[in-house]
Amino acid sequence: MSNHDRRTPRPGVEWEFDKISFSRDFSRNVVTKLLVERAEQGGWELDRVRISSDGIRRVILRRKIIRAVRTA
């Protein structure tokens, strides 16, 4: 359940965002392990976590987009 998005908060820096939802059935430890694994393998970092009243965790991850510049 991920949704990629791209934003440019300031000139020269681009971020890619990924939205993930975890049901309340997942413990805090399990969610932590899944997010750490995702960060280590994909270069993601935590941007925001929201826990709704029904217990669903909505997590937004981000990573920098590095553009290769061609030299002549």
N, C-alpha and C positions, 0 to 999 in steps of 0.2 A: 504494500500500500504506500508506495512512495510517489511523490510528485515533484519533479525537478522544475526549478524556477531560476531565472537569472536576473540580478539587479546590479546597478552601478552606483554605489553610494557616494563615491568621490572619484575624481578624474584619475585614470591610470590603474584603478583597482576594480576588478570584476569578481563577483562571487557567484557561485552556483549553490542553490539551496535545495534541500531534500526534506520533504515532510513525511513523518512516520507517525503512526498511531499505534499505541499498545493498549490492549484491553486491561481491565482491572484484574483479570485472572493472572497476569504476570506479576511476580513479586518485584520489589525494588532491586534486589540483587540480580535477578535475571535480566531486567531491563538494563541495568548498569553493564553487565557482561556483554550484552548484545551491542550496546553503543560503543563500548571500548573496542570490541572486535571490528566494528565498522570504521572507527577512527583509525585504528592501526592499519587496516587493509586498504582503505580508500582515501585516507588523508582528510577525513571529515572532522570538524570540530563542532561543539555544541553552541548553538545560537540562542535557542529558547526552548523552555519546557513549560507546558501548561497542563494542569491537572483539572479536569472538569468535575462538576458535582457528582457525575455518575462514575467517576473513578478512571476514566479514559485519559491516558497520558498522550498529549500531542507534542511531538518533539520536532524541532526544526534544526537541521544540521547545515553547515556551510563549509565550503572550501574555495580557495582562491583559484581563479582561472588564469593560468599562465600562458600568455600568447608568445609564440616564437616569432622573433623579428628577423626577417631575412636581411642579411648584409650583402652589399654588392661587391 
